[in-house]
Amino acid sequence: MGCSLAASLVDKLKEAKRKLAPDVLFIEASEMVTSQELRNVTAMGKRDVRYETGPLITLINGVEFEFLWNERRRLVSDQVNGADWVIVNRTEALDNGQLARLREMLSGCGDRLLTVQGLDRSAIESIAAAIGL
Amino acid sequence: MRVVCVAGIRGSGKTRLIRGLTEISTDKGRQTAVIVNEDGETPYDDAFIRRHELGAFFIRGG
């Protein structure tokens, strides 16, 4: 994440607090942003306004994961390693072998790993409950 | 204010997840907002924003 983008994100965060002071503020990051960068940026705004941060969620499309793990491992790894929760969706489209490989590749996540079959209402309710929202 | 960040590769379902979590959050009476790092079409239409009284902030680049 470049300096100008980080500064813009901090500015928007502070603007959201000052204008709305919402109970919950979601940040939808662009695909190139890593978990550590998000942590750093969200920490920066705390110099000027008060808010809580967390959780930091990394979402993974289970169907594409194996390809991404092979082709873009550095980025995926940087997003996975710093996350509070790693959520893999579309697991219904994976066979048992693919699911086992995915779990093996993400074994380092331990109990931070959640898998859902899709992002329908019930899956999102289970995610909301897990993250305490 | 609680800040929840969602990261992931394009196509991972970030917008869908945030829309769903927004619905749950607003159903519980919570004021909700989103900051989107826009790199294309805005994923939050006016009807959704109005229905959930969602505060939407957009940044470009990156």
N, CA and C atoms of all chains as a GROMACS GRO file, in nm:
protein
  585
    1MET      N    1   0.085  -0.118   0.000
    1MET     CA    2   0.000   0.000   0.000
    1MET      C    3   0.089   0.123   0.000
    2GLY      N    4   0.065   0.213  -0.095
    2GLY     CA    5   0.147   0.332  -0.102
    2GLY      C    6   0.110   0.432   0.007
    3CYS      N    7   0.198   0.531   0.025
    3CYS     CA    8   0.176   0.631   0.130
    3CYS      C    9   0.048   0.710   0.107
    4SER      N   10   0.023   0.748  -0.020
    4SER     CA   11  -0.094   0.832  -0.046
    4SER      C   12  -0.223   0.755  -0.021
    5LEU      N   13  -0.223   0.627  -0.056
    5LEU     CA   14  -0.343   0.546  -0.032
    5LEU      C   15  -0.364   0.528   0.119
    6ALA      N   16  -0.255   0.502   0.189
    6ALA     CA   17  -0.265   0.486   0.334
    6ALA      C   18  -0.318   0.614   0.398
    7ALA      N   19  -0.267   0.729   0.351
    7ALA     CA   20  -0.313   0.856   0.406
    7ALA      C   21  -0.460   0.878   0.374
    8SER      N   22  -0.502   0.843   0.252
    8SER     CA   23  -0.643   0.858   0.214
    8SER      C   24  -0.733   0.772   0.302
    9LEU      N   25  -0.687   0.652   0.328
    9LEU     CA   26  -0.768   0.560   0.410
    9LEU      C   27  -0.781   0.612   0.553
   10VAL      N   28  -0.672   0.664   0.606
   10VAL     CA   29  -0.678   0.721   0.742
   10VAL      C   30  -0.771   0.842   0.744
   11ASP      N   31  -0.761   0.926   0.640
   11ASP     CA   32  -0.848   1.044   0.632
   11ASP      C   33  -0.996   1.003   0.629
   12LYS      N   34  -1.027   0.902   0.548
   12LYS     CA   35  -1.167   0.857   0.539
   12LYS      C   36  -1.214   0.798   0.671
   13LEU      N   37  -1.126   0.728   0.736
   13LEU     CA   38  -1.160   0.669   0.865
   13LEU      C   39  -1.196   0.779   0.966
   14LYS      N   40  -1.114   0.882   0.968
   14LYS     CA   41  -1.140   0.992   1.060
   14LYS      C   42  -1.266   1.069   1.019
   15GLU      N   43  -1.287   1.084   0.888
   15GLU     CA   44  -1.407   1.151   0.839
   15GLU      C   45  -1.533   1.073   0.880
   16ALA      N   46  -1.526   0.942   0.866
   16ALA     CA   47  -1.640   0.858   0.905
   16ALA      C   48  -1.672   0.875   1.053
   17LYS      N   49  -1.568   0.880   1.134
   17LYS     CA   50  -1.589   0.897   1.278
   17LYS      C   51  -1.650   1.034   1.308
   18ARG      N   52  -1.597   1.136   1.245
   18ARG     CA   53  -1.643   1.272   1.276
   18ARG      C   54  -1.783   1.299   1.221
   19LYS      N   55  -1.814   1.249   1.102
   19LYS     CA   56  -1.943   1.279   1.040
   19LYS      C   57  -2.055   1.189   1.090
   20LEU      N   58  -2.025   1.060   1.109
   20LEU     CA   59  -2.130   0.964   1.141
   20LEU      C   60  -2.113   0.897   1.277
   21ALA      N   61  -1.990   0.876   1.314
   21ALA     CA   62  -1.960   0.798   1.435
   21ALA      C   63  -2.043   0.670   1.437
   22PRO      N   64  -2.032   0.588   1.331
   22PRO     CA   65  -2.113   0.466   1.326
   22PRO      C   66  -2.072   0.367   1.435
   23ASP      N   67  -2.164   0.276   1.464
   23ASP     CA   68  -2.128   0.170   1.559
   23ASP      C   69  -2.024   0.076   1.497
   24VAL      N   70  -2.044   0.048   1.369
   24VAL     CA   71  -1.954  -0.044   1.299
   24VAL      C   72  -1.908   0.021   1.168
   25LEU      N   73  -1.781   0.017   1.142
   25LEU     CA   74  -1.725   0.066   1.016
   25LEU      C   75  -1.648  -0.048   0.949
   26PHE      N   76  -1.695  -0.086   0.832
   26PHE     CA   77  -1.624  -0.189   0.756
   26PHE      C   78  -1.526  -0.122   0.660
   27ILE      N   79  -1.409  -0.178   0.649
   27ILE     CA   80  -1.313  -0.136   0.547
   27ILE      C   81  -1.297  -0.249   0.448
   28GLU      N   82  -1.335  -0.222   0.323
   28GLU     CA   83  -1.316  -0.322   0.217
   28GLU      C   84  -1.188  -0.287   0.144
   29ALA      N   85  -1.086  -0.363   0.169
   29ALA     CA   86  -0.954  -0.331   0.114
   29ALA      C   87  -0.941  -0.378  -0.031
   30SER      N   88  -0.853  -0.312  -0.104
   30SER     CA   89  -0.825  -0.360  -0.240
   30SER      C   90  -0.743  -0.489  -0.229
   31GLU      N   91  -0.736  -0.561  -0.340
   31GLU     CA   92  -0.679  -0.696  -0.332
   31GLU      C   93  -0.530  -0.701  -0.299
   32MET      N   94  -0.460  -0.590  -0.324
   32MET     CA   95  -0.316  -0.594  -0.303
   32MET      C   96  -0.275  -0.562  -0.158
   33VAL      N   97  -0.370  -0.527  -0.076
   33VAL     CA   98  -0.338  -0.484   0.060
   33VAL      C   99  -0.319  -0.604   0.151
   34THR      N  100  -0.214  -0.601   0.230
   34THR     CA  101  -0.187  -0.712   0.322
   34THR      C  102  -0.246  -0.682   0.460
   35SER      N  103  -0.252  -0.783   0.541
   35SER     CA  104  -0.308  -0.767   0.674
   35SER      C  105  -0.224  -0.672   0.760
   36GLN      N  106  -0.094  -0.681   0.749
   36GLN     CA  107  -0.009  -0.593   0.830
   36GLN      C  108  -0.027  -0.448   0.790
   37GLU      N  109  -0.041  -0.425   0.659
   37GLU     CA  110  -0.064  -0.288   0.614
   37GLU      C  111  -0.195  -0.234   0.670
   38LEU      N  112  -0.298  -0.317   0.670
   38LEU     CA  113  -0.426  -0.273   0.726
   38LEU      C  114  -0.412  -0.244   0.875
   39ARG      N  115  -0.339  -0.328   0.945
   39ARG     CA  116  -0.319  -0.304   1.088
   39ARG      C  117  -0.247  -0.171   1.111
   40ASN      N  118  -0.144  -0.148   1.032
   40ASN     CA  119  -0.067  -0.024   1.049
   40ASN      C  120  -0.154   0.100   1.023
   41VAL      N  121  -0.231   0.093   0.914
   41VAL     CA  122  -0.312   0.208   0.876
   41VAL      C  123  -0.422   0.235   0.978
   42THR      N  124  -0.489   0.129   1.021
   42THR     CA  125  -0.598   0.151   1.116
   42THR      C  126  -0.544   0.196   1.252
   43ALA      N  127  -0.420   0.163   1.281
   43ALA     CA  128  -0.360   0.212   1.405
   43ALA      C  129  -0.327   0.361   1.396
   44MET      N  130  -0.294   0.407   1.275
   44MET     CA  131  -0.254   0.547   1.258
   44MET      C  132  -0.365   0.644   1.293
   45GLY      N  133  -0.489   0.610   1.258
   45GLY     CA  134  -0.601   0.702   1.283
   45GLY      C  135  -0.626   0.723   1.431
   46LYS      N  136  -0.579   0.632   1.512
   46LYS     CA  137  -0.605   0.641   1.657
   46LYS      C  138  -0.531   0.757   1.723
   47ARG      N  139  -0.442   0.818   1.649
   47ARG     CA  140  -0.376   0.937   1.704
   47ARG      C  141  -0.474   1.052   1.718
   48ASP      N  142  -0.576   1.051   1.631
   48ASP     CA  143  -0.667   1.166   1.626
   48ASP      C  144  -0.810   1.138   1.670
   49VAL      N  145  -0.856   1.016   1.652
   49VAL     CA  146  -0.994   0.982   1.693
   49VAL      C  147  -0.992   0.846   1.763
   50ARG      N  148  -1.097   0.824   1.842
   50ARG     CA  149  -1.102   0.700   1.920
   50ARG      C  150  -1.191   0.598   1.852
   51TYR      N  151  -1.144   0.476   1.843
   51TYR     CA  152  -1.222   0.364   1.792
   51TYR      C  153  -1.152   0.234   1.826
   52GLU      N  154  -1.230   0.126   1.816
   52GLU     CA  155  -1.172  -0.008   1.835
   52GLU      C  156  -1.145  -0.069   1.699
   53THR      N  157  -1.043  -0.152   1.691
   53THR     CA  158  -1.018  -0.222   1.564
   53THR      C  159  -1.031  -0.373   1.583
   54GLY      N  160  -1.087  -0.436   1.484
   54GLY     CA  161  -1.094  -0.580   1.482
   54GLY      C  162  -1.235  -0.634   1.477
   55PRO      N  163  -1.248  -0.750   1.420
   55PRO     CA  164  -1.137  -0.831   1.370
   55PRO      C  165  -1.095  -0.791   1.228
   56LEU      N  166  -0.979  -0.840   1.192
   56LEU     CA  167  -0.930  -0.827   1.056
   56LEU      C  168  -0.952  -0.963   0.988
   57ILE      N  169  -1.034  -0.959   0.885
   57ILE     CA  170  -1.076  -1.083   0.819
   57ILE      C  171  -1.009  -1.094   0.682
   58THR      N  172  -0.956  -1.209   0.653
   58THR     CA  173  -0.912  -1.237   0.516
   58THR      C  174  -1.006  -1.341   0.456
   59LEU      N  175  -1.062  -1.305   0.343
   59LEU     CA  176  -1.160  -1.390   0.277
   59LEU      C  177  -1.096  -1.458   0.157
   60ILE      N  178  -1.126  -1.585   0.141
   60ILE     CA  179  -1.066  -1.663   0.033
   60ILE      C  180  -1.175  -1.738  -0.043
   61ASN      N  181  -1.167  -1.730  -0.174
   61ASN     CA  182  -1.254  -1.810  -0.258
   61ASN      C  183  -1.191  -1.950  -0.267
   62GLY      N  184  -1.256  -2.047  -0.206
   62GLY     CA  185  -1.199  -2.182  -0.199
   62GLY      C  186  -1.170  -2.244  -0.334
   63VAL      N  187  -1.251  -2.206  -0.433
   63VAL     CA  188  -1.234  -2.264  -0.567
   63VAL      C  189  -1.102  -2.218  -0.629
   64GLU      N  190  -1.063  -2.095  -0.599
   64GLU     CA  191  -0.942  -2.039  -0.659
   64GLU      C  192  -0.818  -2.054  -0.571
   65PHE      N  193  -0.837  -2.103  -0.451
   65PHE     CA  194  -0.727  -2.096  -0.354
   65PHE      C  195  -0.601  -2.170  -0.399
   66GLU      N  196  -0.617  -2.290  -0.448
   66GLU     CA  197  -0.499  -2.370  -0.484
   66GLU      C  198  -0.417  -2.300  -0.593
   67PHE      N  199  -0.488  -2.245  -0.690
   67PHE     CA  200  -0.419  -2.171  -0.797
   67PHE      C  201  -0.348  -2.049  -0.739
   68LEU      N  202  -0.420  -1.973  -0.655
   68LEU     CA  203  -0.360  -1.852  -0.597
   68LEU      C  204  -0.243  -1.885  -0.506
   69TRP      N  205  -0.255  -1.995  -0.434
   69TRP     CA  206  -0.147  -2.036  -0.343
   69TRP      C  207  -0.020  -2.067  -0.421
   70ASN      N  208  -0.038  -2.122  -0.540
   70ASN     CA  209   0.078  -2.153  -0.624
   70ASN      C  210   0.132  -2.031  -0.697
   71GLU      N  211   0.041  -1.943  -0.742
   71GLU     CA  212   0.083  -1.832  -0.828
   71GLU      C  213   0.109  -1.702  -0.752
   72ARG      N  214   0.038  -1.678  -0.644
   72ARG     CA  215   0.049  -1.550  -0.574
   72ARG      C  216   0.068  -1.575  -0.424
   73ARG      N  217   0.156  -1.669  -0.395
   73ARG     CA  218   0.167  -1.714  -0.256
   73ARG      C  219   0.209  -1.603  -0.160
   74ARG      N  220   0.301  -1.518  -0.204
   74ARG     CA  221   0.349  -1.412  -0.114
   74ARG      C  222   0.233  -1.324  -0.066
   75LEU      N  223   0.152  -1.280  -0.162
   75LEU     CA  224   0.040  -1.193  -0.126
   75LEU      C  225  -0.063  -1.266  -0.041
   76VAL      N  226  -0.100  -1.385  -0.086
   76VAL     CA  227  -0.201  -1.461  -0.012
   76VAL      C  228  -0.150  -1.492   0.129
   77SER      N  229  -0.026  -1.529   0.137
   77SER     CA  230   0.034  -1.561   0.265
   77SER      C  231   0.035  -1.438   0.356
   78ASP      N  232   0.067  -1.321   0.301
   78ASP     CA  233   0.070  -1.198   0.381
   78ASP      C  234  -0.071  -1.158   0.426
   79GLN      N  235  -0.170  -1.194   0.348
   79GLN     CA  236  -0.307  -1.164   0.389
   79GLN      C  237  -0.355  -1.264   0.495
   80VAL      N  238  -0.315  -1.388   0.479
   80VAL     CA  239  -0.360  -1.494   0.571
   80VAL      C  240  -0.290  -1.483   0.707
   81ASN      N  241  -0.159  -1.463   0.703
   81ASN     CA  242  -0.081  -1.471   0.828
   81ASN      C  243  -0.116  -1.365   0.931
   82GLY      N  244  -0.151  -1.247   0.886
   82GLY     CA  245  -0.178  -1.142   0.983
   82GLY      C  246  -0.323  -1.127   1.021
   83ALA      N  247  -0.408  -1.215   0.969
   83ALA     CA  248  -0.552  -1.198   0.990
   83ALA      C  249  -0.598  -1.258   1.123
   84ASP      N  250  -0.703  -1.197   1.180
   84ASP     CA  251  -0.764  -1.256   1.300
   84ASP      C  252  -0.851  -1.376   1.261
   85TRP      N  253  -0.914  -1.364   1.145
   85TRP     CA  254  -0.996  -1.474   1.093
   85TRP      C  255  -0.965  -1.494   0.946
   86VAL      N  256  -0.956  -1.620   0.906
   86VAL     CA  257  -0.943  -1.654   0.765
   86VAL      C  258  -1.068  -1.734   0.729
   87ILE      N  259  -1.144  -1.678   0.638
   87ILE     CA  260  -1.272  -1.742   0.601
   87ILE      C  261  -1.263  -1.791   0.457
   88VAL      N  262  -1.283  -1.919   0.440
   88VAL     CA  263  -1.281  -1.978   0.307
   88VAL      C  264  -1.424  -2.007   0.267
   89ASN      N  265  -1.466  -1.947   0.156
   89ASN     CA  266  -1.603  -1.973   0.110
   89ASN      C  267  -1.603  -2.061  -0.016
   90ARG      N  268  -1.721  -2.097  -0.058
   90ARG     CA  269  -1.743  -2.184  -0.175
   90ARG      C  270  -1.682  -2.323  -0.157
   91THR      N  271  -1.675  -2.370  -0.035
   91THR     CA  272  -1.618  -2.502  -0.013
   91THR      C  273  -1.709  -2.613  -0.067
   92GLU      N  274  -1.835  -2.577  -0.096
   92GLU     CA  275  -1.926  -2.680  -0.151
   92GLU      C  276  -1.881  -2.722  -0.291
   93ALA      N  277  -1.801  -2.637  -0.356
   93ALA     CA  278  -1.756  -2.668  -0.492
   93ALA      C  279  -1.627  -2.751  -0.492
   94LEU      N  280  -1.575  -2.783  -0.374
   94LEU     CA  281  -1.451  -2.860  -0.366
   94LEU      C  282  -1.479  -3.006  -0.336
   95ASP      N  283  -1.400  -3.093  -0.396
   95ASP     CA  284  -1.414  -3.234  -0.358
   95ASP      C  285  -1.333  -3.259  -0.230
   96ASN      N  286  -1.344  -3.377  -0.176
   96ASN     CA  287  -1.279  -3.406  -0.048
   96ASN      C  288  -1.128  -3.387  -0.053
   97GLY      N  289  -1.069  -3.424  -0.166
   97GLY     CA  290  -0.924  -3.411  -0.181
   97GLY      C  291  -0.881  -3.265  -0.183
   98GLN      N  292  -0.956  -3.184  -0.256
   98GLN     CA  293  -0.924  -3.041  -0.262
   98GLN      C  294  -0.940  -2.976  -0.125
   99LEU      N  295  -1.047  -3.015  -0.056
   99LEU     CA  296  -1.071  -2.958   0.077
   99LEU      C  297  -0.961  -2.997   0.175
  100ALA      N  298  -0.916  -3.121   0.164
  100ALA     CA  299  -0.808  -3.167   0.252
  100ALA      C  300  -0.679  -3.091   0.223
  101ARG      N  301  -0.648  -3.068   0.095
  101ARG     CA  302  -0.526  -2.994   0.060
  101ARG      C  303  -0.535  -2.849   0.110
  102LEU      N  304  -0.656  -2.792   0.095
  102LEU     CA  305  -0.675  -2.654   0.141
  102LEU      C  306  -0.651  -2.644   0.292
  103ARG      N  307  -0.707  -2.739   0.365
  103ARG     CA  308  -0.689  -2.738   0.511
  103ARG      C  309  -0.542  -2.756   0.548
  104GLU      N  310  -0.473  -2.839   0.472
  104GLU     CA  311  -0.332  -2.862   0.496
  104GLU      C  312  -0.251  -2.734   0.472
  105MET      N  313  -0.283  -2.667   0.359
  105MET     CA  314  -0.210  -2.544   0.325
  105MET      C  315  -0.236  -2.433   0.426
  106LEU      N  316  -0.355  -2.436   0.486
  106LEU     CA  317  -0.391  -2.332   0.583
  106LEU      C  318  -0.386  -2.384   0.727
  107SER      N  319  -0.313  -2.491   0.748
  107SER     CA  320  -0.312  -2.552   0.882
  107SER      C  321  -0.255  -2.458   0.988
  108GLY      N  322  -0.170  -2.366   0.944
  108GLY     CA  323  -0.112  -2.270   1.037
  108GLY      C  324  -0.215  -2.176   1.098
  109CYS      N  325  -0.332  -2.168   1.037
  109CYS     CA  326  -0.436  -2.076   1.087
  109CYS      C  327  -0.501  -2.129   1.215
  110GLY      N  328  -0.493  -2.259   1.235
  110GLY     CA  329  -0.553  -2.317   1.356
  110GLY      C  330  -0.700  -2.283   1.368
  111ASP      N  331  -0.740  -2.238   1.486
  111ASP     CA  332  -0.882  -2.209   1.506
  111ASP      C  333  -0.922  -2.071   1.455
  112ARG      N  334  -0.834  -2.006   1.382
  112ARG     CA  335  -0.871  -1.881   1.314
  112ARG      C  336  -0.937  -1.910   1.180
  113LEU      N  337  -0.940  -2.035   1.141
  113LEU     CA  338  -0.993  -2.072   1.009
  113LEU      C  339  -1.141  -2.109   1.017
  114LEU      N  340  -1.220  -2.046   0.930
  114LEU     CA  341  -1.361  -2.079   0.918
  114LEU      C  342  -1.387  -2.119   0.773
  115THR      N  343  -1.464  -2.222   0.752
  115THR     CA  344  -1.502  -2.256   0.615
  115THR      C  345  -1.653  -2.250   0.603
  116VAL      N  346  -1.700  -2.194   0.494
  116VAL     CA  347  -1.844  -2.187   0.469
  116VAL      C  348  -1.869  -2.232   0.326
  117GLN      N  349  -1.990  -2.282   0.304
  117GLN     CA  350  -2.020  -2.336   0.171
  117GLN      C  351  -2.052  -2.226   0.071
  118GLY      N  352  -2.092  -2.114   0.119
  118GLY     CA  353  -2.123  -2.001   0.033
  118GLY      C  354  -2.149  -1.884   0.123
  119LEU      N  355  -2.178  -1.769   0.064
  119LEU     CA  356  -2.202  -1.652   0.148
  119LEU      C  357  -2.350  -1.618   0.149
  120ASP      N  358  -2.433  -1.717   0.182
  120ASP     CA  359  -2.575  -1.689   0.197
  120ASP      C  360  -2.602  -1.635   0.338
  121ARG      N  361  -2.726  -1.603   0.364
  121ARG     CA  362  -2.761  -1.539   0.491
  121ARG      C  363  -2.716  -1.623   0.612
  122SER      N  364  -2.741  -1.755   0.606
  122SER     CA  365  -2.708  -1.836   0.724
  122SER      C  366  -2.556  -1.843   0.744
  123ALA      N  367  -2.480  -1.849   0.635
  123ALA     CA  368  -2.334  -1.852   0.647
  123ALA      C  369  -2.284  -1.721   0.706
  124ILE      N  370  -2.342  -1.611   0.660
  124ILE     CA  371  -2.296  -1.481   0.709
  124ILE      C  372  -2.338  -1.462   0.854
  125GLU      N  373  -2.453  -1.517   0.892
  125GLU     CA  374  -2.492  -1.512   1.034
  125GLU      C  375  -2.393  -1.590   1.120
  126SER      N  376  -2.348  -1.704   1.069
  126SER     CA  377  -2.251  -1.782   1.146
  126SER      C  378  -2.117  -1.709   1.156
  127ILE      N  379  -2.080  -1.639   1.050
  127ILE     CA  380  -1.957  -1.559   1.054
  127ILE      C  381  -1.972  -1.445   1.154
  128ALA      N  382  -2.087  -1.377   1.150
  128ALA     CA  383  -2.112  -1.265   1.242
  128ALA      C  384  -2.103  -1.314   1.387
  129ALA      N  385  -2.158  -1.431   1.412
  129ALA     CA  386  -2.154  -1.486   1.548
  129ALA      C  387  -2.010  -1.518   1.588
  130ALA      N  388  -1.937  -1.576   1.495
  130ALA     CA  389  -1.798  -1.615   1.525
  130ALA      C  390  -1.711  -1.494   1.557
  131ILE      N  391  -1.733  -1.385   1.484
  131ILE     CA  392  -1.647  -1.269   1.503
  131ILE      C  393  -1.704  -1.173   1.607
  132GLY      N  394  -1.819  -1.211   1.663
  132GLY     CA  395  -1.876  -1.131   1.771
  132GLY      C  396  -1.938  -1.001   1.725
  133LEU      N  397  -2.000  -1.005   1.608
  133LEU     CA  398  -2.061  -0.883   1.554
  133LEU      C  399  -2.210  -0.881   1.585
  134MET      N  400  -1.704   0.329   1.808
  134MET     CA  401  -1.695   0.280   1.670
  134MET      C  402  -1.599   0.162   1.665
  135ARG      N  403  -1.645   0.059   1.600
  135ARG     CA  404  -1.562  -0.060   1.583
  135ARG      C  405  -1.526  -0.074   1.434
  136VAL      N  406  -1.400  -0.089   1.406
  136VAL     CA  407  -1.353  -0.098   1.268
  136VAL      C  408  -1.322  -0.243   1.233
  137VAL      N  409  -1.392  -0.293   1.134
  137VAL     CA  410  -1.374  -0.431   1.090
  137VAL      C  411  -1.318  -0.429   0.948
  138CYS      N  412  -1.201  -0.488   0.929
  138CYS     CA  413  -1.136  -0.487   0.797
  138CYS      C  414  -1.156  -0.621   0.726
  139VAL      N  415  -1.181  -0.612   0.597
  139VAL     CA  416  -1.195  -0.734   0.517
  139VAL      C  417  -1.097  -0.726   0.400
  140ALA      N  418  -1.003  -0.819   0.398
  140ALA     CA  419  -0.903  -0.827   0.292
  140ALA      C  420  -0.930  -0.950   0.208
  141GLY      N  421  -0.870  -0.952   0.091
  141GLY     CA  422  -0.885  -1.069   0.004
  141GLY      C  423  -0.863  -1.033  -0.140
  142ILE      N  424  -0.832  -1.134  -0.217
  142ILE     CA  425  -0.810  -1.118  -0.361
  142ILE      C  426  -0.943  -1.085  -0.428
  143ARG      N  427  -0.935  -1.019  -0.543
  143ARG     CA  428  -1.057  -0.989  -0.620
  143ARG      C  429  -1.135  -1.119  -0.645
  144GLY      N  430  -1.263  -1.114  -0.623
  144GLY     CA  431  -1.345  -1.232  -0.646
  144GLY      C  432  -1.358  -1.322  -0.524
  145SER      N  433  -1.301  -1.277  -0.412
  145SER     CA  434  -1.307  -1.361  -0.292
  145SER      C  435  -1.442  -1.349  -0.220
  146GLY      N  436  -1.517  -1.243  -0.253
  146GLY     CA  437  -1.650  -1.228  -0.192
  146GLY      C  438  -1.655  -1.120  -0.085
  147LYS      N  439  -1.558  -1.027  -0.086
  147LYS     CA  440  -1.552  -0.924   0.017
  147LYS      C  441  -1.679  -0.838   0.020
  148THR      N  442  -1.721  -0.793  -0.098
  148THR     CA  443  -1.840  -0.707  -0.102
  148THR      C  444  -1.962  -0.783  -0.052
  149ARG      N  445  -1.976  -0.905  -0.096
  149ARG     CA  446  -2.091  -0.985  -0.054
  149ARG      C  447  -2.091  -1.006   0.097
  150LEU      N  448  -1.974  -1.034   0.151
  150LEU     CA  449  -1.966  -1.054   0.296
  150LEU      C  450  -2.002  -0.925   0.370
  151ILE      N  451  -1.947  -0.813   0.325
  151ILE     CA  452  -1.974  -0.686   0.395
  151ILE      C  453  -2.120  -0.647   0.382
  152ARG      N  454  -2.178  -0.670   0.264
  152ARG     CA  455  -2.322  -0.641   0.249
  152ARG      C  456  -2.403  -0.726   0.347
  153GLY      N  457  -2.368  -0.851   0.357
  153GLY     CA  458  -2.442  -0.940   0.448
  153GLY      C  459  -2.423  -0.900   0.594
  154LEU      N  460  -2.300  -0.866   0.630
  154LEU     CA  461  -2.274  -0.824   0.769
  154LEU      C  462  -2.341  -0.690   0.798
  155THR      N  463  -2.350  -0.605   0.695
  155THR     CA  464  -2.421  -0.477   0.711
  155THR      C  465  -2.568  -0.502   0.742
  156GLU      N  466  -2.629  -0.593   0.670
  156GLU     CA  467  -2.770  -0.625   0.695
  156GLU      C  468  -2.790  -0.673   0.838
  157ILE      N  469  -2.702  -0.761   0.883
  157ILE     CA  470  -2.714  -0.813   1.019
  157ILE      C  471  -2.692  -0.702   1.121
  158SER      N  472  -2.594  -0.619   1.094
  158SER     CA  473  -2.562  -0.510   1.186
  158SER      C  474  -2.678  -0.410   1.195
  159THR      N  475  -2.734  -0.371   1.080
  159THR     CA  476  -2.843  -0.273   1.083
  159THR      C  477  -2.971  -0.335   1.139
  160ASP      N  478  -2.990  -0.466   1.117
  160ASP     CA  479  -3.105  -0.534   1.178
  160ASP      C  480  -3.099  -0.523   1.330
  161LYS      N  481  -2.980  -0.513   1.383
  161LYS     CA  482  -2.963  -0.501   1.528
  161LYS      C  483  -2.966  -0.356   1.574
  162GLY      N  484  -2.998  -0.267   1.480
  162GLY     CA  485  -3.011  -0.127   1.516
  162GLY      C  486  -2.880  -0.052   1.522
  163ARG      N  487  -2.776  -0.107   1.462
  163ARG     CA  488  -2.646  -0.041   1.466
  163ARG      C  489  -2.627   0.048   1.342
  164GLN      N  490  -2.580   0.167   1.364
  164GLN     CA  491  -2.540   0.253   1.253
  164GLN      C  492  -2.414   0.194   1.191
  165THR      N  493  -2.415   0.178   1.059
  165THR     CA  494  -2.305   0.109   0.992
  165THR      C  495  -2.252   0.194   0.877
  166ALA      N  496  -2.124   0.185   0.856
  166ALA     CA  497  -2.061   0.257   0.745
  166ALA      C  498  -1.955   0.167   0.682
  167VAL      N  499  -1.917   0.205   0.561
  167VAL     CA  500  -1.816   0.127   0.491
  167VAL      C  501  -1.719   0.220   0.419
  168ILE      N  502  -1.594   0.184   0.421
  168ILE     CA  503  -1.494   0.251   0.337
  168ILE      C  504  -1.451   0.150   0.232
  169VAL      N  505  -1.465   0.191   0.107
  169VAL     CA  506  -1.432   0.099  -0.003
  169VAL      C  507  -1.316   0.156  -0.082
  170ASN      N  508  -1.218   0.072  -0.101
  170ASN     CA  509  -1.108   0.109  -0.189
  170ASN      C  510  -1.153   0.072  -0.330
  171GLU      N  511  -1.210   0.170  -0.396
  171GLU     CA  512  -1.273   0.146  -0.524
  171GLU      C  513  -1.169   0.126  -0.633
  172ASP      N  514  -1.175   0.016  -0.702
  172ASP     CA  515  -1.087   0.002  -0.818
  172ASP      C  516  -1.172  -0.039  -0.938
  173GLY      N  517  -1.291   0.002  -0.936
  173GLY     CA  518  -1.381  -0.028  -1.048
  173GLY      C  519  -1.518   0.028  -1.017
  174GLU      N  520  -1.618  -0.048  -1.053
  174GLU     CA  521  -1.756  -0.004  -1.029
  174GLU      C  522  -1.787  -0.008  -0.880
  175THR      N  523  -1.862   0.091  -0.834
  175THR     CA  524  -1.895   0.091  -0.693
  175THR      C  525  -1.985  -0.029  -0.660
  176PRO      N  526  -1.951  -0.103  -0.556
  176PRO     CA  527  -2.026  -0.224  -0.525
  176PRO      C  528  -2.149  -0.198  -0.438
  177TYR      N  529  -2.167  -0.071  -0.396
  177TYR     CA  530  -2.279  -0.042  -0.306
  177TYR      C  531  -2.375   0.053  -0.376
  178ASP      N  532  -2.486  -0.001  -0.423
  178ASP     CA  533  -2.581   0.078  -0.499
  178ASP      C  534  -2.660   0.169  -0.405
  179ASP      N  535  -2.721   0.270  -0.465
  179ASP     CA  536  -2.795   0.369  -0.386
  179ASP      C  537  -2.908   0.305  -0.306
  180ALA      N  538  -2.977   0.209  -0.368
  180ALA     CA  539  -3.090   0.146  -0.299
  180ALA      C  540  -3.043   0.076  -0.171
  181PHE      N  541  -2.932   0.006  -0.180
  181PHE     CA  542  -2.877  -0.064  -0.063
  181PHE      C  543  -2.833   0.038   0.043
  182ILE      N  544  -2.769   0.143  -0.003
  182ILE     CA  545  -2.721   0.245   0.091
  182ILE      C  546  -2.839   0.309   0.164
  183ARG      N  547  -2.945   0.341   0.088
  183ARG     CA  548  -3.063   0.404   0.151
  183ARG      C  549  -3.132   0.307   0.246
  184ARG      N  550  -3.152   0.184   0.200
  184ARG     CA  551  -3.225   0.085   0.280
  184ARG      C  552  -3.159   0.063   0.417
  185HIS      N  553  -3.029   0.065   0.417
  185HIS     CA  554  -2.958   0.037   0.542
  185HIS      C  555  -2.898   0.163   0.605
  186GLU      N  556  -2.935   0.278   0.547
  186GLU     CA  557  -2.881   0.406   0.597
  186GLU      C  558  -2.730   0.392   0.615
  187LEU      N  559  -2.669   0.333   0.515
  187LEU     CA  560  -2.526   0.302   0.520
  187LEU      C  561  -2.443   0.425   0.488
  188GLY      N  562  -2.349   0.455   0.571
  188GLY     CA  563  -2.253   0.560   0.538
  188GLY      C  564  -2.147   0.499   0.448
  189ALA      N  565  -2.132   0.555   0.329
  189ALA     CA  566  -2.038   0.497   0.232
  189ALA      C  567  -1.931   0.599   0.196
  190PHE      N  568  -1.807   0.560   0.210
  190PHE     CA  569  -1.693   0.646   0.180
  190PHE      C  570  -1.604   0.572   0.080
  191PHE      N  571  -1.564   0.644  -0.021
  191PHE     CA  572  -1.487   0.579  -0.128
  191PHE      C  573  -1.350   0.642  -0.144
  192ILE      N  574  -1.252   0.558  -0.163
  192ILE     CA  575  -1.119   0.608  -0.198
  192ILE      C  576  -1.074   0.539  -0.325
  193ARG      N  577  -0.989   0.606  -0.397
  193ARG     CA  578  -0.944   0.551  -0.525
  193ARG      C  579  -0.793   0.525  -0.523
  194GLY      N  580  -0.757   0.426  -0.601
  194GLY     CA  581  -0.614   0.399  -0.616
  194GLY      C  582  -0.568   0.289  -0.523
  195GLY      N  583  -0.479   0.207  -0.574
  195GLY     CA  584  -0.424   0.100  -0.491
  195GLY      C  585  -0.493  -0.028  -0.511
   0.00000   0.00000   0.00000
